[in-house]
Amino acid sequence: MYPVCTVPVRRVAAQLGVDESTVRYRLARPPGTADGRRERPSALDGWATQLEGVLARFGDDVPAATVVHERLVAEYGFRGSYQAGPPVVQAQHDWFTGA
């Protein structure tokens, strides 16, 4: 259990640059517990081939995530939200280019 702390959650969140709900979520979990949110499947699961195809067209340039999302929707019928893509787009680009 964490010691009693009188620092407001708002201040901790501001100092860490995260949302207050993130601080509360972490404080409510036992120390050392894995973040269960990372275990959820991604909207991009199963889209690696299509994503690689879109990224390959840009060569060494990293396209804006909005552009990649637009291409996936228009060309392949992707139904996931734009928010599902940005971190995955960078990770896929790094993997695809060997960065």
Long-range contacts (C-beta under 8 A, 24 or more apart in sequence): 2-27, 2-31, 42-84, 42-88, 43-79, 43-80, 43-81, 43-84, 43-85, 44-80, 44-84, 44-85, 44-88, 47-72, 47-76, 47-78, 47-80, 48-92, 50-75, 50-76, 50-78, 51-88, 51-89, 51-92, 52-92, 52-96, 55-89, 55-92, 55-93, 55-96, 56-96, 60-97, 62-90, 62-93, 63-89, 65-89, 65-90
